[in-house]
Amino acid sequence: MPSSIATPSSQNLWTLALFFLLLIALFPDLFHYLWVLPFACLNHWGQATQSSKPKSDIVTPQQPATTMWFQKQFTLPPRSRGSYLVTSEVMEALPEIGQYKVGLLNLFVQHTSCALSLNENWDEDVRADMSDALDRIAPESTKGNELYRHSAEGRDDMPAHIKSALIGTSVTIPIKDGKLATGTWQGIWYLEFRASRHTRRVMATIQGEKAA
């Protein structure tokens, strides 16, 4: 018949198992520390190995591009009522545009009786038609038919303010590789709404990244 007496090796296993059970029950924090200690040692060894690599293997992140600001005021030649293509005059007044790889140009005319716009750059009839259309939208008062209260500077005074409000006093144009990124048929318009000649001031603001 087989013997039912436990061998010394099995007794040692039962003793070890009982020890671990008591350890878990009486000292759970100590058991957790002993359990995670090998993994912590492995992690520390891995970090030490990584930090010992040559510096040439460490990739340094590139610095973000710096946004630059530039502002300048220039004047447009005196002109009387009409719509004028001034793209070349703007580029001549702002050679700094060529320094920017990417950016935005904002042009703001500092007056209340003229306007800036982006429109047709080829057929000058478009500019003449635009002036005529605006005259029909905001006509001048005539004798016996006063349309407006405000006429401090003449009959063309209030119609000029209306046209300025309709068209707007600023345009924003993207810059790409040192040039204005306008469409094929787009140009910068200056629209003068007063009958007499006026010199107009324009504030130009450029925001962007300069070419290397």
Buried (B, 14 or more C-beta within 10 A) or exposed (E): EEEEEEEEEEEEEEEEEEEEEEEEEEEEEEBEEEEEEEEEEEEEEEEEEEEEEEEEEEEEEEEEEEEEEBEEEBEBEEBEBEBBBBBEBBBEBBEBBEBBBBBBBBBBBEBEBBBBBBBBBEEEEBBEEBBEEBBEEBEBBEEEEEEBEEBEEBBBBBBBBBBBEEBEBBBEBEBEEBEBBBEEEBBBBBBBBBBEEBEBEBBBBBBBBBEE
